[in-house]
């Protein structure tokens, strides 16, 4: 009976180690993706502002008669 308890304990330890490793990998991936999402959001906002600027410039050109 003692052998079975040792086997079960070892198996559970192996499972815990494996799950801990997987958790660390998923956490790392989630952190990386969060950084990427934040960078893309920032880039998106910059592009929106640039589009607004260009549209404003285009409107100003339309309003001014060309010589």
C-alpha positions in Angstrom: 0.0 0.0 0.0 2.9 2.4 0.8 4.2 1.9 -2.8 0.8 3.0 -4.3 0.8 6.1 -2.1 4.3 7.0 -3.3 3.3 6.5 -6.9 0.2 8.6 -6.5 2.2 11.3 -4.8 4.9 11.3 -7.5 2.2 11.4 -10.2 0.5 14.3 -8.6 3.8 16.2 -8.3 4.5 15.6 -11.9 1.1 16.9 -12.9 1.5 20.0 -10.7 4.9 20.7 -12.3 3.5 20.3 -15.8 0.5 22.5 -15.0 2.8 25.1 -13.5 4.9 25.2 -16.6 1.8 25.5 -18.8 0.5 28.3 -16.6 3.7 30.2 -16.9 3.7 29.8 -20.7 0.1 31.0 -21.0 0.8 33.9 -18.7 3.8 34.9 -20.8 1.7 34.6 -24.0 -1.1 36.7 -22.5 1.3 39.3 -21.3 2.9 39.5 -24.7 -0.4 39.7 -26.5 -1.6 42.5 -24.1 1.5 44.5 -25.0 0.9 44.0 -28.7 -2.8 45.0 -28.4 -1.9 48.1 -26.5 0.7 49.0 -29.2 -1.8 48.4 -32.0 -4.4 50.6 -30.2 -1.9 53.4 -29.9 -0.9 53.1 -33.5 -4.6 53.0 -34.5 -5.2 56.3 -32.6 -2.2 57.9 -34.3 -3.5 56.8 -37.7 -7.0 58.2 -36.9 -5.5 61.5 -35.9 -3.4 61.6 -39.1 -6.5 60.8 -41.2 -8.4 63.7 -39.5 -5.4 66.0 -40.3 -5.3 64.9 -43.9 -9.1 65.3 -44.3 -8.9 68.8 -42.8 -6.1 69.7 -45.2 -8.1 68.4 -48.1 -11.2 70.4 -47.0 -9.0 73.6 -46.7 -7.7 73.0 -50.2 -11.2 72.6 -51.6 -12.3 75.9 -50.0 -9.3 77.9 -51.3 -9.6 78.8 -55.0 -6.5 77.9 -56.9 -4.6 80.6 -58.7 
